């Protein structure tokens, strides 16, 4: 393996080469040794290769970062432990269902944002899956007789169906259904970014809006193709097909290098609960200062490893590390350091609780006296 790696410029280039070989092999099988190539879709094919190469390079670059590399290393280590098998499966399934399939983490920010993200994510995933299947000829429909169609998957005949049946209707229009789902989500997202003042302050046109408009162009041009051949007798079908192909090519080339890249790496988030839940929903690592549990041993060990690789060990004078303390105690240590006070760890006083539930009032009202800890001051 090492000799093979040295024959390439980098690991990313080696993995990209392997991915290209796999795609060529699958294309060779699906097209009957290239005898059934759809040369009209050559733009889709070339841009799809660029898409997969870009995704491979970006994932390799993402994995060499200290934090993600440490998490992946911890994941592989935990997956090999037989004693953790049930826990690993339970944690991964729960995270996959909650955060990927149902996307509950977005719905916690509001039903509108959750619904728009759900439509965009699943509309995009389904559209990409169907598009790649059609572009690489991994599946297609073959006419067996005037009353029967058959789905061919990688040159292997599978199920048959009547051309006017329900299964045929779902299969023929699957891309249209996913496009409509995507269109609804895009309209919701663009409307929110235009009308929400808080969002307008922080968003960037080239990072936040461009992917939405690009997706909108792909979706609308694709649906117009369906409208043309189903209801308008093929009116403007040829020029619209070229427009749609151009938008898809731009989208596929852009995808690995923009905001949408989070889509393929999001499933890797399933490894986080698998690694860092010693007891599901509970922390087991006590703080060195106050004794409150705030994390677990694996997570703290990984934090120290990551910071050490970046020359930020943050070791204290008494030999402990900043990561050995809970967030509240860390804030106190930081405040004491900024105030240039001695012995921030052993000094008296409780942790600095910055989230005390007391909000700054307007100019017309007095501040609550509890903000100043008046009671504690009087007692002392």
N, C-alpha and C positions, 0 to 999 in steps of 0.2 A: 504493500500500500504506500509506503514511504517513497519507493522508487517511482511509482506512478504519479505521486503528488509532485515530485521534483521535476517531472517532465512538463509541468504546467507552470504558468507564471504565479499562480496563487491557488489556494483551495477553492475560492469562488469560481475561478475559471475552470477548474477541474470538475466541480459539481455542475456548472453550466453545460460543459461538454457532455456529461452523463445524461443530463436532462434532455438535451438536444437529440442524443442518440436514442433515448427512449421514445421521444415524440416521433422521430423518423421511423422507428421500428413499428410503432402503433399505426402510423399513417400507411406504412407499407402493407401491413396486414389488412387494414380496413379498406384500402382501395384496390385490393387484389394485385399486389406488386405494382402499384401506381398505374394500373390500367384503367381505373375509374376515377382518375383525378378530376376535380372540378376546377378547371383552369380559370373560370370566370371569378372564382373566389380566391385567387392567388394573393390578393391584397390582404384578405383576412388571414390566410395561412402565414404569410411573412410576419405580419404584425403580431400574430399569436406566438410565434417563435420568439420575437423580441419581448413580448409580455412575460413568457416563462423564464427567459434568460434574466430579465430585469428583476423578477421576483426572487430568483435564486441568488443573484448578487446581493440584493437588499437584505434577504434573510441571513446570508452569511455575514454581512456587515453588522447586522443587528445582533447576531449571536456572539460576536467577538467582543462586544461591550462587556465590561466587568460584571455589571449587575445581571444582565440576561444570561451571560455565560455561567455565572454561579448558580442561577436558578435552574438552568438546564442540567448542569452537572449534578445538582441536588436531586432533580427529578429522576435522572437515570439511576442514581444511586438508590433512591427509594423504591423505584420500580423493580429492582433486582432483589429486594428483601421480601421473602415469602411471608414473614410475620405481618407485613403491611399490606398484603394483597387485598383483603376485604376493604380495608380503610381506603386504599388507593382507588379501587373501583367505585366505592360509594362517593368519595369526594369528587372524582372526575365526572361521574354521571350527574351528580347534583349540580356541579358548576356548569356542565355543558347544557343541561336543561334550563337552569335558571338564567344564566348569563348569555348563552349563545342562541338557544332555540327560542326561549320566551323573552330574553333580554330585559329581565326585571330591573337590572341596574339603571337602565335608562328610564323606565316607567317611574322609578323613585323620584325623578326630577320633574315629573308631571306627565299626565296622560297624553297630552298633545305631543310632547317631545318623544315620549315612548312610542306612540303610534307612528309618527313620521319616520323614526329611526328603524322601527320594525319593518315598515313597508319598503324603505330604501334598501336595507340590508338584505332581506329575503328576495326582493325583486331583483336586486343586482346579482345575488348568488345564483338564483335559478336561471336568470338570463345568461350569465356567463357559462354555466354548466351546459345549457342547451346549445348555446352558440359554439362552444368548443366541440361538442359532440357532432354538430352538423358540419363545421369547418373541416375537421379532421376525418370526417366520414365514419366516426365511431359507431353511429347508428343512422339508419335511414329507412324509408318505407319502400317496399318492393311490391309490385302488382303481381299476384299469383294468378288470379282470374278476374273477370269483370266484376265479381262480387266479393273479392277477398284481397285484403292487403296484409302484408307481413312485415314485422319490424326486424331488421337485420342489425345485429350488434357485433362489431368486429368480424364481419363476414360470416357470422353464425346466425342462421335463421331462428327466430324465437316465436313469439305469439302471433297469431293471425286475428284479423278483425274485419268486420263489415265496414265499408267506407262511409256508411251513413249511421253507424252505431255510436253509442255514447263514448266508448273507449277511443274510437277514432276521432271524435270531436275534441276530446280532452287532449289527445296526443298531437293533433294538428295545430291546436291553438294554445299549447302550453306556453310558447314564447310570447304570444299576445297577452295571456293572463298575467305572466310575470311582468311584462312591460306596463300593463295598466296599474298593477300594484306599485311598481316603481314610479310611475307618473304621479299617482296620488301622493306618495311620500315626498316627491320632489316639489310638487306644488305647495304642500304644507311647509316644507323646509324653507323654500325661497320666500314664501309669504311671511314666515316668522322672521327671517333675516332682514326683510325689508321693513317690517312694521314694528319689531321689537327694538326699542331704543337701547336697552342694555346690551343686546347682541351687536347692534351696529357700532357701538363704541369699541368693542374688542376684536371684531372680525377683520380679516384681510381679504381683499377682493381676489388676489391671486391664489390664496390658500383655501379659503372657505367658500367663495362664490363660484370660482372657475370650475371646480369639479361638479357642482350642481348643474351649472349651465351646460357643461359638456355632456353629462348624463341626460339632461333634458333634450339636447339635440339628437343624441343617439335614440332615445325612446320615441320621440315624436316622429322622426324620419322613418323609424321602423314601423310604427303604427300606420303612418301614411301609406307605406307600401301595401299593407294589408287592406286598407281602405281602397286603394287604387285597383287591385286585382279582384276584390270581392264585390265592390259596389259601383265602381266607375269604369268597368270594362278594360282595365289596364291603362287608363289615361295617365300620362306622365310617369309611367312605371320605370322606364329605362333611366331617365335623368335622376329620378328620386332614388333609384337603386345605387347610382354612383355617389349621390350625396350621403346616403346612409353608410355606404362602405367607407367613405372618407371620414365620417364622424367616428365610426367604430375603430378605424385604424389609429386615429389620433387618441381616442380613449384608451386603447390597449397599450399604446406606446407610453402614454402618460401615467397609467395606473400604478406601476411599481415605484414611481418617483414622487408621488404626491400624497395628499391626505388619505386617499383611498387604500393606501398600503396597509393600514391597520386591519383591513378585512381578513387577509390570509393569516396574520399573526395573532388575531384575537383568540382562536382556539387554544393557543399555548397558555392562555390565562388559566386553563383548567389545572395546571400544575401547581398554582400558588396555594390553594387550600389543601391540596394533597400533601404538599411539603410542610406547611406551617401550622396545621391543626393537630396539636398533640391530643387535645380533646375538642371535639367539634363545638364551636361556639364559645370556647373558654380559653383564657390565657393561663399559662402555667409558670412563666418566668417571673420571679419576684424582683422588685426594684432593690438595688443595693442600699438605697437611702431610706425610703419610706416603707418598703416591704410589700407594696401593692403589686399584684400580678399585672403585667402589661404586654407580654409577648411569650415566646417559647425559645428553647435552647437552639434549635436549628436555625431559626430566623436570626437570632443574635449572632450566632457563629458565622452565618453568611454575610451579615452586615459588616462584621469585623474583617472578614476576608476581602470583601469588595473595597472597603476603605483602605485596607493595607496595600492592595494592588495599586491604589491611586495615591499612595503616600499620605493618607489622612487617617492615621491610626487613632488619633484623638485620645491618647492615653493620659490618665490623670496622674497627679503626683503620688498618690497612694497605690498605684499599680492597676487600678480599675480603668475601665474604658467608659466613654460617654454613653455608649450603647447599653451599658449595664444599668442605666437609670431610666425610669419612666419619663414620659414627655414632660410632666409637671416638674419633676426634679431637674431635668435638663434645662428647662427655662430658668429655674432658680440659679443653677450653676452659671448659665450664660449671663444673667443679670448681675450676679455677684462679680463675675469676671470683668464685665463692662464698667462696673463701679470701682474696680481696682481694689476690691476687698480681699483680705487674706483668707485662706482655708475655706474655700467655697463649699467643699464637701462636708467637712466636719463642723462647720459653723452652725449656730443655733438658728431656729426658725423653720417654719413649714415650707413646703414647695409653693412656688409662685403660681397660683391658679389664675391664668389670664382669662379663661372663660368662666366668669363669675356670674353670668346671667344678668348683669346690670348694664343697661344700655345708656349711651350718652343722650341726655335730653336736649330738647330744642332750646332756643335762647329765651323762651317765655316761661320756662319751668326751672325750678331748682333741682339740682342733682340730689339723688337719694343719699342720705348720710351714711348708709351702710357701705357706700363706695369707698369712704375714707377709713373704714374699719373703726368708726367712732367708739363703739362699745368696747373693743379691745383696748383702745387708747385710754379710755376712762378707767378701765380695770387696772391697767398697768400703772 
